[in-house]
Amino acid sequence: MQLTPAATVNSGGWTQLTGTATVSWTGTLSGASLYVETAAGTDGYYLDDASFQ
């Protein structure tokens, strides 16, 4: 699931990417994971702020 359109970034600063996903499950939720990747899958990046609400 792609949460934000592709954006060109550079190594000199931060780029804000945003998105929202609604997920559902049955039973008791005991954990959650966030998986992030680049379009090429090989570039390095830092993820500074993410939240689950």
mmJSON file of the N, C-alpha and C atoms, coordinates in Angstrom:
{"data_MODEL":{"atom_site":{
"group_PDB":["ATOM","ATOM","ATOM","ATOM","ATOM","ATOM","ATOM","ATOM","ATOM","ATOM","ATOM","ATOM","ATOM","ATOM","ATOM","ATOM","ATOM","ATOM","ATOM","ATOM","ATOM","ATOM","ATOM","ATOM","ATOM","ATOM","ATOM","ATOM","ATOM","ATOM","ATOM","ATOM","ATOM","ATOM","ATOM","ATOM","ATOM","ATOM","ATOM","ATOM","ATOM","ATOM","ATOM","ATOM","ATOM","ATOM","ATOM","ATOM","ATOM","ATOM","ATOM","ATOM","ATOM","ATOM","ATOM","ATOM","ATOM","ATOM","ATOM","ATOM","ATOM","ATOM","ATOM","ATOM","ATOM","ATOM","ATOM","ATOM","ATOM","ATOM","ATOM","ATOM","ATOM","ATOM","ATOM","ATOM","ATOM","ATOM","ATOM","ATOM","ATOM","ATOM","ATOM","ATOM","ATOM","ATOM","ATOM","ATOM","ATOM","ATOM","ATOM","ATOM","ATOM","ATOM","ATOM","ATOM","ATOM","ATOM","ATOM","ATOM","ATOM","ATOM","ATOM","ATOM","ATOM","ATOM","ATOM","ATOM","ATOM","ATOM","ATOM","ATOM","ATOM","ATOM","ATOM","ATOM","ATOM","ATOM","ATOM","ATOM","ATOM","ATOM","ATOM","ATOM","ATOM","ATOM","ATOM","ATOM","ATOM","ATOM","ATOM","ATOM","ATOM","ATOM","ATOM","ATOM","ATOM","ATOM","ATOM","ATOM","ATOM","ATOM","ATOM","ATOM","ATOM","ATOM","ATOM","ATOM","ATOM","ATOM","ATOM","ATOM","ATOM","ATOM","ATOM","ATOM","ATOM","ATOM","ATOM"],
"id":[1,2,3,4,5,6,7,8,9,10,11,12,13,14,15,16,17,18,19,20,21,22,23,24,25,26,27,28,29,30,31,32,33,34,35,36,37,38,39,40,41,42,43,44,45,46,47,48,49,50,51,52,53,54,55,56,57,58,59,60,61,62,63,64,65,66,67,68,69,70,71,72,73,74,75,76,77,78,79,80,81,82,83,84,85,86,87,88,89,90,91,92,93,94,95,96,97,98,99,100,101,102,103,104,105,106,107,108,109,110,111,112,113,114,115,116,117,118,119,120,121,122,123,124,125,126,127,128,129,130,131,132,133,134,135,136,137,138,139,140,141,142,143,144,145,146,147,148,149,150,151,152,153,154,155,156,157,158,159],
"type_symbol":["N","C","C","N","C","C","N","C","C","N","C","C","N","C","C","N","C","C","N","C","C","N","C","C","N","C","C","N","C","C","N","C","C","N","C","C","N","C","C","N","C","C","N","C","C","N","C","C","N","C","C","N","C","C","N","C","C","N","C","C","N","C","C","N","C","C","N","C","C","N","C","C","N","C","C","N","C","C","N","C","C","N","C","C","N","C","C","N","C","C","N","C","C","N","C","C","N","C","C","N","C","C","N","C","C","N","C","C","N","C","C","N","C","C","N","C","C","N","C","C","N","C","C","N","C","C","N","C","C","N","C","C","N","C","C","N","C","C","N","C","C","N","C","C","N","C","C","N","C","C","N","C","C","N","C","C","N","C","C"],
"label_atom_id":["N","CA","C","N","CA","C","N","CA","C","N","CA","C","N","CA","C","N","CA","C","N","CA","C","N","CA","C","N","CA","C","N","CA","C","N","CA","C","N","CA","C","N","CA","C","N","CA","C","N","CA","C","N","CA","C","N","CA","C","N","CA","C","N","CA","C","N","CA","C","N","CA","C","N","CA","C","N","CA","C","N","CA","C","N","CA","C","N","CA","C","N","CA","C","N","CA","C","N","CA","C","N","CA","C","N","CA","C","N","CA","C","N","CA","C","N","CA","C","N","CA","C","N","CA","C","N","CA","C","N","CA","C","N","CA","C","N","CA","C","N","CA","C","N","CA","C","N","CA","C","N","CA","C","N","CA","C","N","CA","C","N","CA","C","N","CA","C","N","CA","C","N","CA","C","N","CA","C","N","CA","C","N","CA","C"],
"label_alt_id":[null,null,null,null,null,null,null,null,null,null,null,null,null,null,null,null,null,null,null,null,null,null,null,null,null,null,null,null,null,null,null,null,null,null,null,null,null,null,null,null,null,null,null,null,null,null,null,null,null,null,null,null,null,null,null,null,null,null,null,null,null,null,null,null,null,null,null,null,null,null,null,null,null,null,null,null,null,null,null,null,null,null,null,null,null,null,null,null,null,null,null,null,null,null,null,null,null,null,null,null,null,null,null,null,null,null,null,null,null,null,null,null,null,null,null,null,null,null,null,null,null,null,null,null,null,null,null,null,null,null,null,null,null,null,null,null,null,null,null,null,null,null,null,null,null,null,null,null,null,null,null,null,null,null,null,null,null,null,null],
"label_comp_id":["MET","MET","MET","GLN","GLN","GLN","LEU","LEU","LEU","THR","THR","THR","PRO","PRO","PRO","ALA","ALA","ALA","ALA","ALA","ALA","THR","THR","THR","VAL","VAL","VAL","ASN","ASN","ASN","SER","SER","SER","GLY","GLY","GLY","GLY","GLY","GLY","TRP","TRP","TRP","THR","THR","THR","GLN","GLN","GLN","LEU","LEU","LEU","THR","THR","THR","GLY","GLY","GLY","THR","THR","THR","ALA","ALA","ALA","THR","THR","THR","VAL","VAL","VAL","SER","SER","SER","TRP","TRP","TRP","THR","THR","THR","GLY","GLY","GLY","THR","THR","THR","LEU","LEU","LEU","SER","SER","SER","GLY","GLY","GLY","ALA","ALA","ALA","SER","SER","SER","LEU","LEU","LEU","TYR","TYR","TYR","VAL","VAL","VAL","GLU","GLU","GLU","THR","THR","THR","ALA","ALA","ALA","ALA","ALA","ALA","GLY","GLY","GLY","THR","THR","THR","ASP","ASP","ASP","GLY","GLY","GLY","TYR","TYR","TYR","TYR","TYR","TYR","LEU","LEU","LEU","ASP","ASP","ASP","ASP","ASP","ASP","ALA","ALA","ALA","SER","SER","SER","PHE","PHE","PHE","GLN","GLN","GLN"],
"label_asym_id":["A","A","A","A","A","A","A","A","A","A","A","A","A","A","A","A","A","A","A","A","A","A","A","A","A","A","A","A","A","A","A","A","A","A","A","A","A","A","A","A","A","A","A","A","A","A","A","A","A","A","A","A","A","A","A","A","A","A","A","A","A","A","A","A","A","A","A","A","A","A","A","A","A","A","A","A","A","A","A","A","A","A","A","A","A","A","A","A","A","A","A","A","A","A","A","A","A","A","A","A","A","A","A","A","A","A","A","A","A","A","A","A","A","A","A","A","A","A","A","A","A","A","A","A","A","A","A","A","A","A","A","A","A","A","A","A","A","A","A","A","A","A","A","A","A","A","A","A","A","A","A","A","A","A","A","A","A","A","A"],
"label_entity_id":["1","1","1","1","1","1","1","1","1","1","1","1","1","1","1","1","1","1","1","1","1","1","1","1","1","1","1","1","1","1","1","1","1","1","1","1","1","1","1","1","1","1","1","1","1","1","1","1","1","1","1","1","1","1","1","1","1","1","1","1","1","1","1","1","1","1","1","1","1","1","1","1","1","1","1","1","1","1","1","1","1","1","1","1","1","1","1","1","1","1","1","1","1","1","1","1","1","1","1","1","1","1","1","1","1","1","1","1","1","1","1","1","1","1","1","1","1","1","1","1","1","1","1","1","1","1","1","1","1","1","1","1","1","1","1","1","1","1","1","1","1","1","1","1","1","1","1","1","1","1","1","1","1","1","1","1","1","1","1"],
"label_seq_id":[1,1,1,2,2,2,3,3,3,4,4,4,5,5,5,6,6,6,7,7,7,8,8,8,9,9,9,10,10,10,11,11,11,12,12,12,13,13,13,14,14,14,15,15,15,16,16,16,17,17,17,18,18,18,19,19,19,20,20,20,21,21,21,22,22,22,23,23,23,24,24,24,25,25,25,26,26,26,27,27,27,28,28,28,29,29,29,30,30,30,31,31,31,32,32,32,33,33,33,34,34,34,35,35,35,36,36,36,37,37,37,38,38,38,39,39,39,40,40,40,41,41,41,42,42,42,43,43,43,44,44,44,45,45,45,46,46,46,47,47,47,48,48,48,49,49,49,50,50,50,51,51,51,52,52,52,53,53,53],
"pdbx_PDB_ins_code":[null,null,null,null,null,null,null,null,null,null,null,null,null,null,null,null,null,null,null,null,null,null,null,null,null,null,null,null,null,null,null,null,null,null,null,null,null,null,null,null,null,null,null,null,null,null,null,null,null,null,null,null,null,null,null,null,null,null,null,null,null,null,null,null,null,null,null,null,null,null,null,null,null,null,null,null,null,null,null,null,null,null,null,null,null,null,null,null,null,null,null,null,null,null,null,null,null,null,null,null,null,null,null,null,null,null,null,null,null,null,null,null,null,null,null,null,null,null,null,null,null,null,null,null,null,null,null,null,null,null,null,null,null,null,null,null,null,null,null,null,null,null,null,null,null,null,null,null,null,null,null,null,null,null,null,null,null,null,null],
"Cartn_x":[0.846,0.0,0.898,0.735,1.494,0.683,1.258,0.521,0.768,1.79,2.102,2.629,2.385,2.956,4.482,5.124,6.582,7.063,8.168,8.714,10.217,10.757,12.205,12.776,13.776,14.427,15.913,16.582,18.021,18.693,19.992,20.712,20.964,20.555,20.838,19.763,18.673,17.62,16.524,15.472,14.333,13.233,12.475,11.295,10.129,9.046,7.893,7.014,6.731,5.803,4.708,3.456,2.36,1.4,0.646,-0.355,-1.164,-2.291,-3.173,-3.641,-3.662,-4.193,-5.137,-6.241,-7.168,-7.062,-6.722,-6.576,-7.585,-7.895,-8.818,-8.312,-8.745,-8.353,-9.423,-9.362,-10.245,-9.392,-9.978,-9.232,-8.501,-7.581,-6.817,-5.528,-5.297,-4.072,-2.955,-1.882,-0.772,0.49,0.458,1.621,1.297,2.157,1.996,3.378,3.519,4.796,4.592,5.604,5.616,6.783,6.513,7.537,7.626,8.816,9.029,10.144,9.975,11.051,11.076,12.208,12.325,11.839,11.609,11.162,12.199,13.48,14.543,14.844,14.5,14.751,16.195,17.073,18.489,19.043,18.296,18.782,18.669,19.557,19.472,18.551,17.928,17.049,16.904,16.449,16.122,14.63,13.992,12.585,12.559,12.066,12.168,10.916,9.747,8.549,7.421,6.865,5.726,4.813,3.52,2.611,1.533,1.057,-0.1,-1.159,-2.364,-3.427,-4.662],
"Cartn_y":[-1.162,0.0,1.235,2.077,3.32,4.421,5.037,6.035,7.462,7.686,9.034,8.968,9.981,9.961,10.004,9.485,9.525,10.97,11.219,12.572,12.517,13.499,13.605,14.225,13.596,14.118,14.269,15.038,15.178,14.879,14.736,14.363,15.547,16.751,17.934,18.32,17.59,18.004,16.971,17.352,16.47,16.734,15.715,15.842,15.214,15.947,15.416,14.628,13.394,12.534,12.151,12.225,11.913,10.929,10.257,9.342,8.769,8.176,7.572,6.227,5.253,3.938,3.498,2.934,2.381,0.867,0.257,-1.201,-1.769,-3.031,-3.676,-5.082,-5.634,-6.968,-7.52,-8.812,-9.441,-9.955,-10.082,-10.544,-9.402,-9.754,-8.775,-8.44,-7.162,-6.716,-6.716,-7.444,-7.509,-6.836,-6.345,-5.653,-5.1,-4.21,-3.62,-3.32,-3.345,-3.06,-2.019,-1.214,-0.229,-0.588,-0.765,-1.118,0.009,0.541,1.646,1.268,1.587,1.346,2.442,2.565,3.515,2.858,3.664,3.121,2.161,2.49,1.64,0.486,0.656,-0.393,-0.48,0.415,0.32,1.592,2.684,3.937,3.926,4.671,4.826,5.986,5.948,7.026,6.991,8.081,8.171,8.429,7.745,7.96,8.628,9.872,10.628,10.531,10.531,10.626,9.845,8.907,8.134,7.86,7.672,7.404,6.413,5.687,4.803,5.384,5.59,6.156,5.303],
"Cartn_z":[0.0,0.0,0.0,-0.96,-1.031,-0.367,0.684,1.447,0.995,0.198,-0.246,-1.667,-2.467,-3.817,-3.757,-4.77,-4.844,-4.814,-4.141,-4.03,-4.209,-4.877,-5.025,-3.758,-3.192,-1.991,-2.264,-1.424,-1.567,-0.238,-0.252,0.961,1.886,1.498,2.296,3.284,3.385,4.305,4.418,5.111,5.341,4.315,3.996,3.144,3.886,4.043,4.756,3.802,4.174,3.448,4.426,4.004,4.908,4.253,5.084,4.575,5.72,5.382,6.367,5.846,6.717,6.366,7.475,7.105,8.074,8.003,9.105,9.153,10.131,9.97,10.897,11.198,12.298,12.703,13.618,13.847,14.813,15.967,17.126,18.285,18.972,19.844,20.612,19.882,19.63,18.985,20.01,19.735,20.688,20.156,18.924,18.375,17.002,16.544,15.219,14.663,13.354,12.709,11.618,11.407,10.333,9.423,8.138,7.17,6.151,5.936,5.013,4.064,2.774,1.818,0.768,0.088,-1.011,-2.293,-3.318,-4.599,-5.175,-5.015,-5.533,-4.581,-3.311,-2.337,-1.876,-2.358,-2.009,-1.387,-1.393,-0.835,0.689,1.35,2.792,3.145,4.304,4.728,6.243,6.812,8.226,8.35,9.253,9.579,10.943,11.015,12.249,13.121,12.553,13.375,12.718,13.451,12.96,14.15,13.892,14.999,14.594,15.594,15.469,16.39,15.871,16.702,16.583],
"occupancy":[1.0,1.0,1.0,1.0,1.0,1.0,1.0,1.0,1.0,1.0,1.0,1.0,1.0,1.0,1.0,1.0,1.0,1.0,1.0,1.0,1.0,1.0,1.0,1.0,1.0,1.0,1.0,1.0,1.0,1.0,1.0,1.0,1.0,1.0,1.0,1.0,1.0,1.0,1.0,1.0,1.0,1.0,1.0,1.0,1.0,1.0,1.0,1.0,1.0,1.0,1.0,1.0,1.0,1.0,1.0,1.0,1.0,1.0,1.0,1.0,1.0,1.0,1.0,1.0,1.0,1.0,1.0,1.0,1.0,1.0,1.0,1.0,1.0,1.0,1.0,1.0,1.0,1.0,1.0,1.0,1.0,1.0,1.0,1.0,1.0,1.0,1.0,1.0,1.0,1.0,1.0,1.0,1.0,1.0,1.0,1.0,1.0,1.0,1.0,1.0,1.0,1.0,1.0,1.0,1.0,1.0,1.0,1.0,1.0,1.0,1.0,1.0,1.0,1.0,1.0,1.0,1.0,1.0,1.0,1.0,1.0,1.0,1.0,1.0,1.0,1.0,1.0,1.0,1.0,1.0,1.0,1.0,1.0,1.0,1.0,1.0,1.0,1.0,1.0,1.0,1.0,1.0,1.0,1.0,1.0,1.0,1.0,1.0,1.0,1.0,1.0,1.0,1.0,1.0,1.0,1.0,1.0,1.0,1.0],
"B_iso_or_equiv":[0.0,0.0,0.0,0.0,0.0,0.0,0.0,0.0,0.0,0.0,0.0,0.0,0.0,0.0,0.0,0.0,0.0,0.0,0.0,0.0,0.0,0.0,0.0,0.0,0.0,0.0,0.0,0.0,0.0,0.0,0.0,0.0,0.0,0.0,0.0,0.0,0.0,0.0,0.0,0.0,0.0,0.0,0.0,0.0,0.0,0.0,0.0,0.0,0.0,0.0,0.0,0.0,0.0,0.0,0.0,0.0,0.0,0.0,0.0,0.0,0.0,0.0,0.0,0.0,0.0,0.0,0.0,0.0,0.0,0.0,0.0,0.0,0.0,0.0,0.0,0.0,0.0,0.0,0.0,0.0,0.0,0.0,0.0,0.0,0.0,0.0,0.0,0.0,0.0,0.0,0.0,0.0,0.0,0.0,0.0,0.0,0.0,0.0,0.0,0.0,0.0,0.0,0.0,0.0,0.0,0.0,0.0,0.0,0.0,0.0,0.0,0.0,0.0,0.0,0.0,0.0,0.0,0.0,0.0,0.0,0.0,0.0,0.0,0.0,0.0,0.0,0.0,0.0,0.0,0.0,0.0,0.0,0.0,0.0,0.0,0.0,0.0,0.0,0.0,0.0,0.0,0.0,0.0,0.0,0.0,0.0,0.0,0.0,0.0,0.0,0.0,0.0,0.0,0.0,0.0,0.0,0.0,0.0,0.0],
"pdbx_formal_charge":[null,null,null,null,null,null,null,null,null,null,null,null,null,null,null,null,null,null,null,null,null,null,null,null,null,null,null,null,null,null,null,null,null,null,null,null,null,null,null,null,null,null,null,null,null,null,null,null,null,null,null,null,null,null,null,null,null,null,null,null,null,null,null,null,null,null,null,null,null,null,null,null,null,null,null,null,null,null,null,null,null,null,null,null,null,null,null,null,null,null,null,null,null,null,null,null,null,null,null,null,null,null,null,null,null,null,null,null,null,null,null,null,null,null,null,null,null,null,null,null,null,null,null,null,null,null,null,null,null,null,null,null,null,null,null,null,null,null,null,null,null,null,null,null,null,null,null,null,null,null,null,null,null,null,null,null,null,null,null],
"auth_seq_id":[1,1,1,2,2,2,3,3,3,4,4,4,5,5,5,6,6,6,7,7,7,8,8,8,9,9,9,10,10,10,11,11,11,12,12,12,13,13,13,14,14,14,15,15,15,16,16,16,17,17,17,18,18,18,19,19,19,20,20,20,21,21,21,22,22,22,23,23,23,24,24,24,25,25,25,26,26,26,27,27,27,28,28,28,29,29,29,30,30,30,31,31,31,32,32,32,33,33,33,34,34,34,35,35,35,36,36,36,37,37,37,38,38,38,39,39,39,40,40,40,41,41,41,42,42,42,43,43,43,44,44,44,45,45,45,46,46,46,47,47,47,48,48,48,49,49,49,50,50,50,51,51,51,52,52,52,53,53,53],
"auth_comp_id":["MET","MET","MET","GLN","GLN","GLN","LEU","LEU","LEU","THR","THR","THR","PRO","PRO","PRO","ALA","ALA","ALA","ALA","ALA","ALA","THR","THR","THR","VAL","VAL","VAL","ASN","ASN","ASN","SER","SER","SER","GLY","GLY","GLY","GLY","GLY","GLY","TRP","TRP","TRP","THR","THR","THR","GLN","GLN","GLN","LEU","LEU","LEU","THR","THR","THR","GLY","GLY","GLY","THR","THR","THR","ALA","ALA","ALA","THR","THR","THR","VAL","VAL","VAL","SER","SER","SER","TRP","TRP","TRP","THR","THR","THR","GLY","GLY","GLY","THR","THR","THR","LEU","LEU","LEU","SER","SER","SER","GLY","GLY","GLY","ALA","ALA","ALA","SER","SER","SER","LEU","LEU","LEU","TYR","TYR","TYR","VAL","VAL","VAL","GLU","GLU","GLU","THR","THR","THR","ALA","ALA","ALA","ALA","ALA","ALA","GLY","GLY","GLY","THR","THR","THR","ASP","ASP","ASP","GLY","GLY","GLY","TYR","TYR","TYR","TYR","TYR","TYR","LEU","LEU","LEU","ASP","ASP","ASP","ASP","ASP","ASP","ALA","ALA","ALA","SER","SER","SER","PHE","PHE","PHE","GLN","GLN","GLN"],
"auth_asym_id":["A","A","A","A","A","A","A","A","A","A","A","A","A","A","A","A","A","A","A","A","A","A","A","A","A","A","A","A","A","A","A","A","A","A","A","A","A","A","A","A","A","A","A","A","A","A","A","A","A","A","A","A","A","A","A","A","A","A","A","A","A","A","A","A","A","A","A","A","A","A","A","A","A","A","A","A","A","A","A","A","A","A","A","A","A","A","A","A","A","A","A","A","A","A","A","A","A","A","A","A","A","A","A","A","A","A","A","A","A","A","A","A","A","A","A","A","A","A","A","A","A","A","A","A","A","A","A","A","A","A","A","A","A","A","A","A","A","A","A","A","A","A","A","A","A","A","A","A","A","A","A","A","A","A","A","A","A","A","A"],
"auth_atom_id":["N","CA","C","N","CA","C","N","CA","C","N","CA","C","N","CA","C","N","CA","C","N","CA","C","N","CA","C","N","CA","C","N","CA","C","N","CA","C","N","CA","C","N","CA","C","N","CA","C","N","CA","C","N","CA","C","N","CA","C","N","CA","C","N","CA","C","N","CA","C","N","CA","C","N","CA","C","N","CA","C","N","CA","C","N","CA","C","N","CA","C","N","CA","C","N","CA","C","N","CA","C","N","CA","C","N","CA","C","N","CA","C","N","CA","C","N","CA","C","N","CA","C","N","CA","C","N","CA","C","N","CA","C","N","CA","C","N","CA","C","N","CA","C","N","CA","C","N","CA","C","N","CA","C","N","CA","C","N","CA","C","N","CA","C","N","CA","C","N","CA","C","N","CA","C","N","CA","C","N","CA","C","N","CA","C"],
"pdbx_PDB_model_num":[1,1,1,1,1,1,1,1,1,1,1,1,1,1,1,1,1,1,1,1,1,1,1,1,1,1,1,1,1,1,1,1,1,1,1,1,1,1,1,1,1,1,1,1,1,1,1,1,1,1,1,1,1,1,1,1,1,1,1,1,1,1,1,1,1,1,1,1,1,1,1,1,1,1,1,1,1,1,1,1,1,1,1,1,1,1,1,1,1,1,1,1,1,1,1,1,1,1,1,1,1,1,1,1,1,1,1,1,1,1,1,1,1,1,1,1,1,1,1,1,1,1,1,1,1,1,1,1,1,1,1,1,1,1,1,1,1,1,1,1,1,1,1,1,1,1,1,1,1,1,1,1,1,1,1,1,1,1,1]
}}}
